[in-house]
Each structure stands twice: as structure tokens, then as C-alpha cells.
Amino acid sequence: MNKSLSRRWLGLSGLLASLLVVAGCSLAPNYEKPDVNAPSAFKETPVETTASADKISPAEAGTWKTAEPSEEVMRGEWWTIFGDATLNDLEHQAADANQNLKAAAARVKEARAINQTARAGLFPTIDAGFGPTREKLSPASQLQPQNVNVSPQTLWRAQASASYEVDLFGRVASTVDAAKADTQQSEALFRSVQLALQADVAQNYFNLRELDAEMDVFTRTVTLREEALKLVQRRFTEGDISELDVARAKSELATARSDAMTVQRLRAASEHGLAVLLGKAPAQFSMAANPLKPVEIRVPPGLPSSLLERRPDIAAAERAMAAANSRIGVAKAAFFPSLTLTGAGGFESATLGDLFQWSSRTFLLGPLVGTALSMPIFDGGRRKGNLANARAVYEEDVANYRQQVLVAFQEVEDNLSDLRILEGQTGTQADAVKSSARAAQLSRTQYNEGAVNYLDVIDAERTVLQSQRIAVQLSGTQAIATVNLIRALGGGWGDAMPTPVVEPSLAQR
């Protein structure tokens, strides 16, 4: 009898050992990042930058070195390259108080908690309980005739139970891998929100300063229009000109004042938007006027392949693929048997005083000596549908990843071309401002001499105002395009100083 029992234990032990050998074997496909066919260089990269990239120092090349950083590398305070203390302070305020950033941080905590829950599946579950139960058994359960009265009884129990799923085909491991990838995706999305916030603050700030510069242009224009009106009124009083010139001068002055009010309205809305980015109510925030001064900063984009490592949104899309790939393994594991080890032990007695007597001990093991091996037979195609869904989700994430990469390439190329063209356009516009100012000066001189009528003066001054406004707007567009390029490249990590350029004259001399 003992030998037979021993042989059974040996057989069961061998079966358990063979099952444990295959435990943890994942059925998820081998994960590899899909090929995105990245170009060797950006189309809009300046030729001189590409040709000399290997010969110049980071400081000479521009803002950053163009090499190693990956998505996990901590980003530097890239906005400091603009050398603006006010912008630096605004960025820090936004990092501390922006509500969207706080919500993204909370989502990271959620993902980490879910990951912790998934990892709990790698360990056994142990429970303990204590308390009485009142029960009355039927005669049949005691193998007694039906007319036998079985008295009710109270049983006290103090027990502990344990349960553990042996990960035969990697279901638990794949679930943990998917949860880990989800957490990494959430962390990358947080960095994406953080980068977007930093860029939005910088863009709103430069837009505000651009409107200040426009307001400065209008302030000078209104002053000139007022002086011109006084001159025209004096000449009308002296009988040198007709009332028509006075009416035209008044119209031009009123128009300039109205346009200035439009800029004031836009500035107020821009200031309110910046306040919200800083986590403040608009009533709690105001900024003194400070006209924008053009600053040109060269930002070498590096290689397109490094863009895949820099951008947090691309990293998030890649982690979504990894999670979907692991969930294919979870869906496959559902087609195979699952093995759960269970057991319980403790004390049981009719009275509380006898509960912890050695004779009151009890234990319970599940089927197959503490194991429960279940094998799915028929489920109406549920598992097959789950597997098809997991594969389709993975294919969708692959397509989304490739699309995200294409969008990233487009954003870099767009901003590179903007900056390349703006560099020449701002210089051309500065010449236009200078020429229009000279033309307006000549027209006023000729008008005072009676050589031209006042309509020629109005046209010349309108041209000056338009040229000055375009020059200011181009300066703002150039600053915002620089921020957009940094954002498209995934943020910054360099410490090179910006290279200031000579500010073009915007005032009418």
C-alpha cells in the first residue's frame, strides 16, 4: 500500500515538474519595431549645415549637438536659449501649476498602479479568516434515513488559504509585459504633454510680445497722424489747402486709433490664454508691455533616424505597439490549459475554547493534490475572436506608429523651410521698411512745398505702417517657428547661447 502511494506521488510530482518546466513560455510574437523607411537627411536642412556637420563644434553648429540623446534622456530647459528671464519664469510657473500637466501626471500614476496589479499575478494569493458558522446538515449528507433529525451545530474556524496560477503558457507574463508597456506609454505621453505645454507657453509669450511690438508701431503712427492733422489744420486755417485734406487727415488718425484698439483686444485675449497655461485665472495674471526684439537661433535638426528617439509621442506610439504585441500572447494562451494550485489549512471546532487544539487541525487540497488543471473545450468562438481582435489592434498600432513618424518628419520639414525662407524674408522686409519710410518723408516734404496733394502723403504713410506691421509679424513668426522646430524635434538638451542679430529699424524716422 505504501509503495503504491509512493508511486502515485512520484507520478504526480513528475507531471507537476513537467508542467512547471514549460511555465512562463510566452506565446506572444517576437516584437520588433517596424521599419519606417526613414530618409537619410531632412530635405529642408540648409546645405552648409549638412556639409559641415562633422567639422564644427556644437556651439558653432547652433543650439545643440545633433547626436546621442534618446527619448529617455531628461530634457534640458531649452527655452533658456532665447535669453529671456521673463520666459524662463513663465515656464517654471506653468510646470508647477498647469492643470493639464497634473492630469497627465495622474494618468502616469494610474498606469503604474495597473502595472502593479498585473505583476501581482506572478505571486501566490494568501488569505486568512476567523469566525463561527451556524449550520444544519440534511440526513442524506450524513448517510442517515430521511426521518432522522440532525441537530444544528456551530463551528468555529480559523483558516488560511493559498492559491497560485502556474504560468504554463505565459498568460500572466504577457499580461505583465503589456501593463509595463502601457506604463511606459503613459510616461511618454506625459513627456509629450510637458513638451507641448512648454512650447505653448513660449509661443503665447512671443505672440504677446509681437502684439506689443505692433502696438508700439501704432502708438508711433497715431502720434505722427496727430502731428500731421495739426499741420493740415494750420494750413487750412491759413487758406493754403481745402477742407478735403483736413477730412482725410482726420480719417487716417481715426483709422490708426481703431487698428490700435484691435491690437489691444487681441493682446488681452492672448494674455488670458497665457494665464490659463500658467494655471491661473486671467484676473490673477497680467504682463507689462515689452515689444519683441528679433533673435535668430539656428537649430540643427540632426538625422531623421534620431528623431525617432527624441520625440515622446513617437515613443508612446511604439510602446502602444509593444503592449498590443504582448496581448496577442495573452489571447493565444487562452487556447491552452491553465493550472492553479490551491490549498487551505487551519483549525475547526465546535467551541471557541477548543479551536486551537492540535486535534482540531484541518486542511483541504484541491483536485489532483492541490492542483486544478482546466482545459477549454468550447466557447462559441470567443477565444478565436479575442485573438483576431488582438492581432487587429496590433496592426492598427503599427499603422498609427508609422503615421506618427511621417507626421513628425513633416513637422520638422515644415519648420525648417519656414525658418530658411523667413531668414531671407525678414531682411527683405527690413529694406521695405527703410524704403517706405524714405518715400513717406519725401512725400511730406513735397506736400509742404505744394508739389503733391495730400492723398499721395496718405498712401505713402499707409505703406510705411503696413511695412512696419509685416516686419513685426515676421519677427514673431520667426520666433514661433523656432519654438515649433524645437517641439517637432522632441525638445532640447543643449546649452549653447543664441546668436543675436541686428534688429531692423521698425520706426519711422
Protein Blocks (a to p, Z undefined) as FASTA:
>chain_A
ZZmmmmmmmmmmmmmmmmmmmgoiafbdcdddddehiafbdfklcfklmmmmmmccfkln
mmbccklbcfklccddfklmnopaklmmmmmmmmmmpmklmmmmmmmmmmmmmmmmmmmm
mpccddddeddddddddfklnopafklccdddddddddddddddddfkommmmmmmmmmm
mmmmmmmmmmmmmmmmmmmmmmmmmmmmmmmmmmmmmmmmmmmmmmmmmmmmmmmmnopa
cfklmmmmmmmmmmmmmmmmmmmmmmmmmmmmmmmmnopafklgccddddddddddddde
bjfklmmmmpmklmmmmmmmmmmmmmmmmmmmmmpccdddddddddddfbfklmmgmklg
ccdddehehiacdddfbeghmmmmmmmmmmmmmmmmmmmmmmmmmmmmmmmmmmmmmmmm
mmmmmmmmmmmmmmmmmmmmmmmmmmmnopacfklmmmmmmmmmmmmmmmmmmmmmmmmm
mmmmmmmnopafbfbdcdddddddfbdZZ
